[in-house]
Amino acid sequence: MLVAPDGQAPRLTERNSGLGPISNNKGNPMKAVLCKAFGPAENLVIEEVDSPQIKKSEVLLDVHAAGVNFPDTLMIEGKYQFKPPFPFSPGGEAAGVVAAVGEKVTHLKVGDRVMGLTGWGSFAEQVAVPGDSVLPIPPTMDFDTAAAFSMTYGTSMHALKQRANLQPGETLLVLGASGGVGLAAVEIGKAMGAKVIAAASTAEKLEVAKQAGADELINYTETSLKERLKELTAGQGVDVIYDPVGGQLFEEAFRSIAWNGRMLVVGFAAGEIPSLPANLPLLKGASLIGVFWGSFARRQPHDNAANFKQLFELHAEGKLKPLVSQTFALEKAADAITTLAQRRAVGKLVVKVR
């Protein structure tokens, strides 16, 4: 089974598909993208279904925009760690307006502009979301940005702050630096005072990372990652490695780590879950650190809320500028998932529902 980039597993409680109990729900009709059987994105259909009926601890969200994430590509093919009951709508994060509030939800009201982590169900006009998975968004943040913000920036902030304890003046290597979580890591790393080295597979992707603030760039298809890192760090290696990709670069990157370095295992977008000889961490006095933002947000909600407070402040200061490179109409959601699955996406892709 493939595992998505950590953080791309938000809090998932025991709940329905996000569309409500379709067989007996008597809610108002709405449009939704549906997965009726595991398979490629082109098998998805858009149909009219009943809107969700919320539980006491949930809110009903009028979805304006939905972020497209790596778990969406896995979930529709039955390769993700969570398998919603059929039919379900993909889409793990959404931004929109609260349409109804369950009686146990006290921090939100109808009409609030919010972002929500849904797990699935966001590629629809409405979705039911656990209240503790919903945050108000700043008045200066539009819905497209909000839909592209929570998973990527929540993951990268947790990774660099709680897991790596990144310090000013340290060197941070970001693999897959042009993707959603990669670009977020570049921006957050710079905001935390690190020297950021961005690695990606094309000059175009590296230019995006440069615009996000990367200090040095490495095209690992044209040069040895290990040798270039040795040059850029005067042989000392990098203090922190942020890896949402996995695959063949994993060990090569770890061999370039500094004494007391920390390698963050964020996910496996390359599709291959790598292994590492156990003597390498020993020889470098280095740490291999797992990053599971979804579990962190559930287990340490106050710390997660503090992270987002800091993220919103950095966004207001202009230090975080989420890149939404493409938007897709709801009817074209399958194209968005395919674009991401084929690793053709730069920054974040967003489905515009309204």
N, C-alpha and C positions, 0 to 999 in steps of 0.2 A: 504494500500500500504506500502510495506517495503521501508525503506530509507537506502541507503548505507552509509558506513563510510564516513563522511563529505567529506573529502578531496577527496574522490574518485569521486567527481563530478567536473571534470575539466571545463574549459570554454567551453560551448557548444553554438555555434552561430547557426543561422538559416542556415542550409546547407543540403546537401544531405547525403546519408548513409555513405559517406566516400569512397564508391566504385565508385562514379560518377553516373550520370544518366544512369543506365544500359540499359534502353530501347533504347536510341538513341545515346549513346556514341560510337564513332568509334575509340577509343584508342587501344593500343596494348593489346593483351591477357595476362592475369596473373591468377595465382591461388589464390583462396580466400576461407576461411571457411565461409559458409553461414548459416544464420538462416532464414528459409522461413516461419516458423509459430512458435508461442510461444510453448515452451515445454522443456523437459530435454535436457541435452547436447548431449545425444546419437542421437538425431534427427538432429544434425548439419551435413552438407554435405560439401565436398570440391569440387569445380568446377572451370572451367575456365571462367572468365568474362573479360569484357573490362576494361582496366585501367582507373583511374579517369582523368577527365579533370579539371584542377584547375581554380579557379576564380582569379581575380586580386590580392586579398589579401591573397592568399593561396600559399603553396609550395607543390610539389609532393615529397613524401619521398619513397625511395627504402628501404623497411623495412628489417632489419637484425635480429632484435629480438623484441619481444612484451611481455610486462608484463601482468600477469594474476591477476585480481583484483576482489574483491567481487561484484562490480556492474555487471561484466560479468555474474555471476551466476543468478542475478536478471533480467537483461535485456532480456536474451533469453527466460525467462518465463513470460515476460510482467509484472513484479513486480517492475520495476524501475521507477523513476520519469520521465525519458525520454524514449520514445518509437520510435525508428527509423523506417522509412518505410521499408517494406519487399521488396526484401531480403536485409539483412544487415549482415555485418561481426562484430563479437564481438571484443573486444580488445581496451582498453581505453588509452594505452600508448605504444609508440614505440620508438625504436632507430634505426638509419640507416644513409643513405647518401642522401643529397638533390639532386634530379634528375631534377627538374625544379622549377623556381621561378616566381610567379606572379609579374606584373609590379609595384604593390604598396608595395611590400616587399623589404625593403632596407638593412636590417641587416643580410641577408643571401645570399649565392651564391651557385651555383651548385658545388657539391663536398664536401660541409661542412658536417662534422660528427655532428649529432644533436640528441636530444631527443625531442619527441613531445607528447603533450596531445591531443588525437584525439576524446575522448568521446566514439567512437566505430570505427571499421574499420581496426584495426591494425593487425588482424589475416589474413593478405593478403600480397602479394608481394609488393604492392604499396598502399599508402593511401594519400589522400588530407588532408592537415592540415592547419588551420588558421595560418598565419605567426606569430602572436603574441602569439601563443601557442607552439612555437618551440624555443629551446635554444641550442646553441653550447655546446658540451660536452668537457671536458678537454682531452688533448691528451693522458693522462695516464689512462683514463677510457675506458674499453672495452664495446662493444655493449650490452652484457648480463647484465652487471652492470648498464649501463645507462637505460636499459629498466625496471630495477627493482628499480630505484632511485626516479623518479620525484614525483609520487603520495605519496609514503610512507614517504619519507623524507620531501617533501614539506608540507604535512599534519602535520607531527609531529613538524616540526620547527615552523610553524605558531601557532599551538596549544600551545606549551610551551613558545614561545617568545611573540607573540602579545596577545594571549588570557589569558594565565596563569601568564605571567610576572614572570616566575620561577627564583628564586634568588639562588646564591651560598649558600650552607649550608642548604637549605630547603630539605624536604623529598618528594619524588615523588613515588607514587604507580602506576604501569603500569599493568592493567588487559590485559589478552590475550597477554602476553609478548613475546610469541614465534612467533606471526604472523608478517606480513610485517610491518605494522604501529607500532606494539608493540615493535619490536626489534629496529626500528628507534627511537622510543621514549626513550628506554633504553640508546642507544648510545648518543643521543643528550642531554638527561638529565645529563648524566655523564660529557659530554663536557661542560655543563653549570654550573657544580660544585655542583649538587644535590646529595643527598644520594638516591639511586634508589632501591626500593623494587619491585621485579618482581613476579607476580602471574600468575599461569597457572595450567592446569589440570593434567599434568603428570610430572614425574621426568625427562623424556627425553626432554620435552619442556623447563623445567626449566634449564636444563644444557645448552641449547642453549642460554637462557637469561643470564646465568652466564658468558658464553664465551663473550657475548656482553658487559659485564661490570657491571651487576647487583650486588649490595652489599648484598642484602638479598633475599631469595626465599621463596615463599609460595605456597604449593600445596593445593588448596582450595577444593580438593576432599577428602583430608585426615585430614584436620584440619579446625577449624573455622577461616574464614578470619578476622572477627572482633576481636576475642580474640588474634590471632597472631599479628595483627597490634597494638593492645594495648600493647603487650609485647615489640615489636620492637621499639615503640615510647615512652616507659615509660609512657603510658597513655595519651600522648599529642595529638595523632592522626597525620595523614599525611597532609602536606600542600597542595599538588596538587595530584589529582587523574585523570589518563588518561584512559578513558574507550571506547574502540572501539567495545565492546562486547554487552553491554546491558544485558537484561535478569534478572535472579533472583539475581545476585550479585550486581546489581546497588544500591539498597537501603542499603544493608549490607555494601558496601564500603562507601557510603555517611555517614552512622552512625559512621564511623571511621575517619571522617575528623576533622582536627584541627580547632581551632578558626581562623576565617578569611581565611579558606581554600577555594580552588577552585576546583570544579569538572568539568572536560572537557567531554562534550558529543560529542564523535567522530563518533560513529556509532553503529549498532545493528547486529553484525555478528551472535549472538545467535538466531536471528529471531524474538525475542520478544521486542517490544518497551515498556520499563517499565514506571511506573509513580512513583511519589514521594510525600509523604505528605508535604504540604506547610509549616508546622511548623518546619520541620527539618532544612532548611536553616536559619530560624529565630533564632532558639535556638543556632546554631553554629556561627551565624554571617557569614555564608558561602555563596558562590556564585555557582550557577549552570550555566555553560558557554557553549554555543553552538559553535561548530567548523565547519565552512563550508569553507574549503580551496579554493574550486573552485570559489566561489563568491568573496572571498578575493583577489585571483589572478586577477580577472577581475576588481574589484573596486579599488584595490591598487597595480597596476602593479609594481611601483617603489619599494614598500616595499617587494613584492614578489621577485623581481630581487635581492634585497639586501640579502634576505634570502638565495637564491641559491648561491650567491657569497660566503657567509659565509659557506654554506654547502660544496661547492667545495673545499674551503680552508681546512675545517676539514677533508675531504676525502683525500686530498693531504698529510695532516699531519698524516694519518693513524688512525685517531680517529673515522672515520665512515667506516665500512666494510660491505657493503650490502651482506646479505647471500642469494645466489641463490641456493636453496637446490635441485631443480630438473629442468631439461630442457626437452622440448617435441618438436618433429618435428611438422611441420605445420599440417601434417595428423593426429597427435595425440592431437590436441588442445582440442577436446572434453574431453579427459582423464584429461587434466590439469584443466579444469573448474570443472569437477566432483570431483577431488581431493580436490580442494579448497572448493567447496560447502559442502563436507562432513567433513570439518575442519580437514583434515589429513595433511595439508600443514604446514611446518615449514619454516619461512622466506618467500622468494618470489619464485614463479614459473614463468618460462619464456618459451615462445614459440620461438624456433629458426626458423626463416623463411628462412634465407640464411646461 
